[in-house]
Amino acid sequence: ISEETDPTVPSWAKQPTKPTYTASEVGAATVADIKAAVDGIEIGGRNYLLNTKTFTAASSTALSGALLSGAADLSEETYYGLSVRGGTLTTTQMDVCRYNFKYFDLGETFTFSFFARGNINELRVFFYGYTGYVQVAKCTNSQGETNTNVDGRCSFTVSDSWKRYWARWTLKTTGDTTIPKWILIRAYNSQVGQEIYICGCKLEKGNVNTDWSPDPEDYYS
């Protein structure tokens, strides 16, 4: 093989023995890096909330996943076949919906997602319960908020067009798992006459939000 004389070829490439580099030296991911990233993903998929297509109450509010009393009115509007609740605010805050939830363990992570549209100043979601409930250790959401509010409170800015939002909660490793938790969506710090509409709620185990789907139990209720 003749000697390389092309002036555009760098000098290191002309050497008979080429240099070698480790993955860390060139910034490439190692097998351990990839495994750690994959191990950190938890996908649930199942919706733990009942009747979210029709947005109606279950046979009993004592059931896990049941819509509790005090929800905003059903709207005549639907979105992708999903019934909608909400309306025009008559006070500066309004609870749109609240769900009962019992199937959780200490330290678990859950992702709550929903469609929303409106022009309110602030939309809040919570993951709380009666006194002694298992508190939230960390909350993140689809708009970049990260906090340690023990009631799972995080805020969203919504727009006039339908969009899907999510909140992710990791529970603390202490607390009473016999006390049900509640998932609440609330219009907050807003103005009379502003509007908010919600549909397609989904609570799933894990740290990945997936597309809306009904709870399997909806087909048998």
C-alpha positions, 0 to 999 in steps of 0.5 A, spaced: 500 500 500 502 506 497 503 512 502 497 517 503 499 523 500 492 527 499 493 533 503 486 533 505 487 527 509 488 529 517 495 526 519 492 521 524 489 518 518 495 517 515 498 513 520 499 505 519 496 504 526 490 508 528 488 510 535 482 507 539 477 511 543 473 508 549 465 510 548 466 515 554 472 519 550 467 520 544 461 521 548 457 514 546 452 511 550 455 504 553 451 498 554 450 500 561 448 507 560 442 504 555 440 499 560 440 504 566 435 508 561 431 502 559 430 500 566 428 507 568 422 506 564 415 504 567 409 503 562 402 501 565 397 502 560 391 500 564 386 506 566 384 505 573 379 510 572 372 508 571 367 511 565 372 516 563 369 515 556 362 517 558 364 521 564 359 518 568 359 516 575 360 508 577 355 504 581 358 506 587 362 512 589 366 507 594 369 503 588 376 505 586 376 509 580 369 512 581 367 519 579 365 523 586 360 528 587 361 535 585 363 534 578 362 540 573 356 539 569 356 535 562 357 539 556 353 538 550 360 538 546 364 531 545 372 530 543 374 524 539 367 521 542 369 523 549 364 526 553 366 533 556 365 536 563 366 543 565 363 550 563 363 557 565 366 559 572 361 563 576 366 564 582 374 564 581 375 557 582 371 551 580 372 543 581 371 540 574 372 533 577 374 528 583 376 521 582 377 516 588 383 511 588 385 505 592 390 501 588 396 503 590 403 501 594 408 506 598 413 508 593 409 507 586 409 512 581 403 514 577 401 518 571 395 522 570 393 525 563 387 528 560 384 533 555 383 540 556 381 547 553 379 553 556 381 560 558 382 560 565 388 563 569 390 557 572 388 549 572 391 545 578 391 538 579 392 534 586 393 527 588 391 527 596 386 524 600 383 524 608 388 526 613 393 520 614 393 519 606 400 517 603 403 523 601 407 525 594 414 525 594 415 528 587 411 531 582 412 533 575 408 535 569 408 536 561 409 543 562 416 542 565 414 543 573 417 539 578 415 540 585 415 536 592 408 538 594 405 533 598 398 533 596 401 532 589 399 539 587 401 542 580 399 547 575 397 548 568 396 553 563 391 551 558 389 554 551 382 555 547 384 549 543 384 541 545 391 539 548 393 533 552 396 534 559 399 530 564 402 530 571 406 524 574 406 523 582 411 518 586 409 517 592 412 517 599 414 510 602 411 512 608 403 513 610 397 509 610 395 505 604 388 503 607 386 511 606 384 512 599 387 517 595 383 523 590 385 525 584 382 532 583 382 537 577 380 544 579 380 551 575 384 556 580 385 563 581 381 565 575 375 570 573 368 569 573 366 568 566 372 564 564 371 557 561 374 550 562 373 544 559 376 537 561 375 530 558 379 523 557 382 522 564 386 517 565 390 514 571 396 509 570 401 506 573 408 508 571 412 514 569 410 514 561 403 517 559 400 513 554 394 514 549 387 515 552 383 508 553 378 506 558 378 502 564 377 494 562 372 494 567 368 499 563 366 493 559 363 489 564 359 494 568 
